[in-house]
């Protein structure tokens, strides 16, 4: 029962953080809506740089934009490959929530790999566009121009507040209260059972049953729990959660009803909340089950290149969610760095779903190139034992 509570707590923390980040990205994207320069169509190197920067933006909006440009024949395959490698989809939010100290490093490496792979693709296939038809009419996002901060409008909106805003405001205030009270924040509770099992296995392996050491271990665990007590640990991770939550609350308070109902509620909450919660809870529960009956760490070490191929194969699937299990294993210290890099290179959340719908040939070519890059780079990191 205690394990389920830990899993629910960790799942709730990650879900709230990811949704708040999505909300802020949606807000920033709409506010900074720009017009593409005609030079983008003429300069392949500019396409690659722009695609890399759009792809590395957490979430799928940047990737959707690149896919839209590709389907409108503004950019070619090299830029498309670049964006799909740079993007980690919604899993980027999860990485920042679960492994913030490694997330920037992973995304930085993937960004560099995306630009290099895009450049190599450009040299070999001349940035061709592999769509079957000459004209495409897909529109990924078509948002209205929005004035998202106007004092008079804010007052009027609170006088006639819609139910979505009421619900999100109450939820946001509760989340911030839980952060201040220490009930919500950076916690490794969902991963402790993995560490404990590894320690027990190591203890039995070396036949070390020293009582004094056992008491020291218990005391260390007690101190570790105390350091994550209610409101006592205000490290940069917890401060980040608070700032992101406050930013999300600001957006909920200030945006017009149309933006809140259409973009925040319909796009972020309705489309992502349940799926994100269930995938995260499912991944943690599955890992807990494996930990009880299977020595996951030993199996991975004995079959590391099979795991690499599995990570790459799952990365080909244009869906957000399955990749959380790789992030969870890496956060637990079980999965090597090379595996999480390979998976991050190949997977792009559900950003490639519109591409699959519009041009299956383009999807297959781009994903094969990405898979090759993932295998090569992942293998190099594994061989280097990084």
C-alpha positions, 0 to 999 in steps of 0.5 A: 500500500505504501508503494502505491501511495508513493507511486500516486504521489510521484505520478501526481507531481509529474502530471501537474508539472508537465501540464503546467509546462505545456500550458506555458509553452502553449501561451508563449507559442501563441503570443510569439506567433511569427511569419516565416521569411521566404528565405527559409524556402531557399536556404537549406542550412537555415531550414535545418537550424530553424527546424532544430530550434523548433524541435527542441522546444518541449512538447509537440507544437514545434514539431507540428510547425515543422511538419506543417512546413514540410507538407506545404513544401516550404522545407525538405527532408533534411529539415524534417529529419532534424526536427524529429531528432531534436524533438522529444515530444511531451517526454521532454517535460517528463525528463525535466520533472524526473531528471532535471539535472540530466534533462538539459544535457540530454536535450543538448546532445540530441540537438547537436545530433539533430543538426549533424544528421540533418546536414548529412541528410542534406548532403546525400539526398539534397533536401528532397521532399518525398510527398506523393502529391503536389499540393497539401492542405493540412493545417496543424494549428490555426490560432486566433491572434490573442491579446492575453493581458488586458486589465479591463478584460481580466476584471470582466472575465472574473465578474462572469467567470467560466467554469473552466477558469474556476476549476483550473484556479482552484486546482492551481491554488491547491497545487501551490499550497501542496508545494509550500506544505511539502506534500508536492515537490521533487521526490524519489519516493517512487524509485526507492524500492529499486535502489533498496532491491539493488542494495539488498542484492549487492549485500547478499552477493557479498555475504555482508550481514553486518548488523552495525552496517544495517543500522547505519543504512537505516539511519541514512534512509531516515535522514534521507526522508527527513531531508525531503520532509514537509517544506524543509527542502527548498532546493532548486528543483522545488523552486522550479516546480513553484515557479512553473506552477505560479506561471501557469496560475498567471496564465489561467488568471490573465488569458481571455475566455476563448484562449482558456477554453480552446487552447488550455482546456481543449488542447492541453487539459482534455488531450493530455491530462488523463493520458499523461497520468495513466502512462506515468502511473502505468510505467511506475506500477510496471517497474514496481512489479518488475522490481518485485519479481525480476532483477531488471538491472542484471537483465539490462546489463546482460542484454544491453544491445538488445535493450538498445534496439528495443528503445530504438524500435519503440522510439519509432512509434509516433506516440507520447507515453511508452517512452516514460518507462525508459526515463523512469529506468534511467532516473532509477540508475538502472538504464545506461545513458546511451539507451536514453540518448538513443530513445530520445533521438528516435522518438518525437512524441506524437509530433510525427502523427500528422506526417504519417497521415499525409505522407507515409513515404516521408514518415518511413524515410525520416524514421529510418534515418533517425533510427540509424542515428539513434543506434550509432550514437547510442552504441558510441555512448555504451561503448564509451561507458558514459 
